[in-house]
Amino acid sequence: MTCTCTGTVDAMLAERNTRLTLPIMLGEDQTPRLMIVTEQIEKGRGKKKAVGMSATFCPFCGAAYVRENTDQVPA
């Protein structure tokens, strides 16, 4: 991450016994990013399942998340 927003927001959320989640990303780009939680609206057989989303920019300041290993060429 290029900014320190997650640490700042975690400090503010701590008084409410809450913190942000940074999941481990598997695949080519393993840069930790904030995951946007989603939920399935309609449940039942044949309904599409909810998908998780990860931010490519900091939702707090707008800074782009960059790859930790810049030697790799994006696919």
Summary of the structure (lengths in Angstrom):
residues: 75
radius of gyration: 15.4
end to end distance: 20.1
largest distance: 44.5
contacts: 137
relative contact order: 0.26
helix: 16%
strand: 8%
